[in-house]
Amino acid sequence: MNAQTHYINIGIDLGIKAKNRAQIRDENGRKIGHDYSFHATKESLDELCAKAQASDPQAKIRFVMEATGMAWFPIAVYGKTHNHSVVRVKASKVKDLRNFYDRNKKYDRLDTYTLTMMPTVDPDGIQEVYLAKALGFALSRRCRQRERLVDTITAQKNRISSFFDWVFPDVMKCFSDPFGAVAKMFYRYYTNPFKVKDKTPEKLAKDLSAITNEKVDLAVAKAICEIAARVCALYENSGEYVDFEELSREILSELELLEAYQTQLKEVELEVKRLYDEVHPCKHIESLPGIREKLGASVCGVIGDPNRFNGTKRGRAFIGFIPRQDSSGGMDKKGLAMSQAGPNWGRRDFYMAADVGRQWDPQLARVYYDEMVYKGHCHTQAVCAVGVRMISRVLRILKDNRAYEFRDINGRRITKVEARQIVKEKYQVPEEVRKRLRNRKKRERHNLYKGLSQGDRGTPDIRSRNNNSEAER
């Protein structure tokens, strides 16, 4: 930020249901006026800003907030559209500073005081809020909506599977697709096994074919009838405890919910595709190995404007693909976990892309190979190391607006077919290496559990695993 600019800090403790509370202080921490309570309306924010600038009209207003849900967003939009500075502070930093002021208490006035003092206490640790363009913001939200629907559909399928595990055990195994058209129609009409018991396999196959307009294999019908006979024998004379007609009506509601979610997912996917075509029409990101349409849309939504990152380090820090740092006395600890500071879905997307990309790109494959063969890291650690390089490639492609070029380890341009051939010939991790690393992880877990059970020995030091593994070998 410009060192010559004078700021007036407005710390806002956001209230989702209650009023927001604000406190105003200058850059030296001197309080201006009293504390304020307000709703996030233009009139209230105009009045708050006027009170802040009354003592220094030349100073620039800076809103300081935590990321409380999306309650910060309307105030951030107001700040951006009125040429004010808007910063969000990590909740962990706010908590640490609040505990410094008063470890035993937490109340609204202390929260607003902590937020207002944050730019004074840690001026280099605050960063301006980035607001994506409208279409990019919509794409990001639609991608997350798609993920939530996928999770909901998975949960609904698990619910239905769990239902049939006790109502009609093993019947779902009869279908090649347990949630295909034929299977779902069977669940609709034949949840009651006693209805199936009265049918021959030929009659059942004919009825299912008529309902679904698909030919049902007689072998499938025979398998269903055999299972139905076993289930009926199990539930014989159980009418006092089990009403299969009521269960049929219950599963019908579950199937209708599943179909509604699936229909909504198709509509959301169409919206994601429309927004993706507008945000990134050239589709250069899909030239990267491991990224296609679905992942490309999600990555574009996560990155937003690539030019907001001055370098690849900032991009990696945003995604959270950088290790934690712990150094003292000139000694640095190695093998620390990733910071995981960014969005979870961003790390997942780059992990998935890296796991596929290292099978096609020689440069990425070499990183993966070195991590496993020479450094002794497990598959997950090796893929994360590849993911770091993948972030750099994505940012460069989006900034330059050009397609990705495959190159060998010497930088010579090659075709995709040649790249795949090089990976197969030179960078296939031997199975004995994978087996050795898997066995090492098992030994570490065994030693960990053994140390916890004995108690007096404490938890073994996982960081010494390389030395322990060599000694055991």
Residue pairs with C-beta under 8 A, 6 or more apart in sequence:
1 85
1 128
5 60
6 27
6 56
6 58
6 59
6 60
7 26
7 27
7 59
7 60
7 61
7 62
7 85
7 119
8 24
8 25
8 26
8 27
8 32
8 52
8 53
8 55
8 56
8 59
8 60
8 61
8 62
9 24
9 25
9 26
9 27
9 62
9 64
9 116
9 117
9 118
9 119
9 120
10 22
10 23
10 24
10 48
10 49
10 52
10 61
10 62
10 63
10 64
10 116
11 22
11 23
11 25
11 64
11 65
11 111
11 112
11 113
11 114
11 115
11 116
11 117
11 118
12 20
12 21
12 22
12 63
12 64
12 65
12 75
12 112
12 115
13 20
13 21
13 22
13 66
13 108
13 111
13 112
13 115
14 20
14 65
14 66
14 68
14 71
14 72
14 75
15 21
15 71
16 68
16 69
16 71
19 37
19 38
19 39
20 37
20 38
20 39
20 40
20 71
20 75
21 35
21 36
21 37
21 108
21 109
21 111
21 112
22 35
22 36
22 37
22 38
22 48
22 112
23 31
23 35
23 36
23 109
23 112
23 113
23 115
23 116
24 31
24 32
24 33
24 36
24 48
24 51
24 52
24 116
25 31
25 32
25 116
25 117
25 120
26 32
26 55
26 56
26 59
27 119
27 120
28 120
29 116
29 117
29 120
32 51
32 52
32 54
32 55
33 51
35 109
35 112
36 48
36 51
38 44
38 45
38 47
38 48
40 71
40 74
40 75
40 78
42 78
45 75
45 78
49 61
49 82
49 84
52 61
53 59
53 61
60 83
60 84
60 85
61 79
61 84
61 85
62 84
62 85
62 86
62 87
62 119
63 75
63 76
63 79
63 84
63 85
63 86
63 87
64 87
64 89
64 115
64 116
64 118
64 119
64 126
65 72
65 75
65 76
65 86
65 87
65 88
65 89
65 115
66 72
66 88
66 89
66 90
66 91
66 94
66 115
67 88
67 90
67 91
72 88
72 129
75 86
76 86
76 88
76 129
76 131
77 131
78 84
79 85
79 86
79 129
80 86
80 129
80 131
85 128
86 128
86 129
87 119
87 126
87 127
87 128
87 129
88 127
88 129
89 115
89 118
89 126
93 118
93 122
93 125
94 111
94 114
94 115
94 118
97 114
97 117
97 118
97 121
98 106
98 110
98 111
98 114
101 110
101 113
101 114
102 110
118 125
118 126
119 126
130 304
130 305
130 308
131 137
132 140
132 304
132 305
133 304
133 305
135 275
135 278
135 279
136 279
136 300
136 301
136 304
136 305
137 304
138 275
139 272
139 275
139 276
139 279
139 297
139 300
139 301
140 301
140 302
140 304
141 301
142 268
142 271
142 272
142 275
142 301
143 272
143 297
143 298
143 301
143 345
144 301
144 345
145 268
146 265
146 268
146 269
146 272
147 345
149 261
149 264
149 265
149 268
150 265
152 261
153 258
153 261
153 262
153 265
156 254
156 257
156 258
156 261
157 179
157 258
159 254
160 179
160 187
160 251
160 254
160 255
160 258
161 172
161 178
163 247
163 250
163 251
163 254
164 171
164 172
164 187
167 191
167 244
167 247
167 251
168 191
168 193
168 227
168 228
168 231
169 227
169 231
170 227
171 186
171 193
171 224
171 227
171 228
171 231
172 178
172 183
174 220
174 223
174 224
174 227
175 182
175 183
175 186
175 220
177 183
179 258
181 212
181 214
182 208
182 212
182 214
182 216
182 220
184 255
184 258
184 259
185 208
185 211
185 212
186 208
186 224
187 251
187 255
188 251
188 252
188 255
189 195
189 211
190 196
190 204
190 224
191 244
191 247
191 248
191 251
192 244
192 245
192 247
192 248
193 227
193 228
193 231
193 232
193 235
193 244
194 228
194 232
194 244
196 204
196 224
196 225
196 228
197 225
197 228
197 229
197 232
199 207
199 225
200 225
201 218
201 221
201 222
201 224
201 225
202 218
202 221
204 216
204 221
204 224
204 225
205 216
205 217
205 218
205 220
205 221
208 216
208 221
209 215
209 216
235 242
235 244
272 297
273 293
273 297
275 297
276 293
276 296
276 297
276 300
279 300
279 301
280 296
280 297
280 300
280 398
282 401
283 296
284 397
284 398
284 401
284 402
284 403
284 404
285 291
285 296
285 299
285 300
285 394
285 397
285 398
286 292
286 293
286 296
287 397
287 403
287 404
288 353
288 357
288 390
288 393
288 394
288 397
288 404
289 356
289 357
289 359
289 360
289 361
289 364
289 404
289 406
289 416
289 419
290 352
290 353
290 354
290 355
290 356
290 357
290 360
290 390
291 299
291 353
291 357
291 394
295 349
295 352
295 353
298 345
298 349
299 346
299 349
299 350
299 353
299 394
300 398
302 319
302 343
302 345
302 346
302 349
303 315
303 394
303 395
303 398
306 315
306 394
306 395
306 398
306 399
307 399
309 315
309 318
309 395
312 391
312 392
312 395
313 322
315 391
315 392
315 395
316 322
316 388
316 391
316 392
317 339
317 341
317 342
318 341
318 342
318 346
319 342
319 343
319 346
319 347
319 350
319 391
320 338
320 339
320 340
320 341
320 342
320 343
320 346
320 347
321 338
321 342
321 347
321 350
321 384
321 387
321 388
321 391
322 338
322 339
322 388
323 336
323 337
323 338
323 339
324 336
324 337
324 338
324 339
325 332
325 336
326 332
326 333
326 336
327 333
333 463
334 463
335 463
338 347
338 384
340 347
347 387
350 387
350 390
350 391
350 394
351 383
351 384
351 387
353 387
353 390
354 364
354 383
354 384
354 386
354 387
354 389
354 390
355 383
355 386
357 364
357 386
357 390
358 364
358 365
358 367
358 368
358 382
358 383
358 386
358 423
359 365
359 420
359 423
360 406
360 416
360 419
360 420
360 423
361 406
361 419
361 423
362 406
362 407
362 408
362 409
362 414
362 419
362 422
362 423
362 426
362 427
363 389
363 407
363 408
363 409
364 386
364 389
364 390
365 422
365 423
365 426
365 427
366 409
366 426
366 427
367 382
367 385
367 386
367 389
368 382
368 383
368 385
368 386
368 427
368 429
369 426
369 427
369 428
369 429
371 377
371 381
371 382
371 385
371 386
372 378
372 379
372 382
372 429
372 433
372 434
372 437
373 429
373 430
373 433
376 437
376 440
376 466
376 469
377 385
377 437
378 437
378 441
379 434
379 437
393 404
397 403
397 404
405 413
406 413
406 414
406 415
406 416
406 418
406 419
407 413
407 414
408 414
408 418
408 419
408 422
414 422
440 465
440 469
443 468
443 469
443 472
444 460
444 462
444 465
447 460
447 468
448 459
448 460
448 462
451 457
451 458
451 459
451 460
452 459
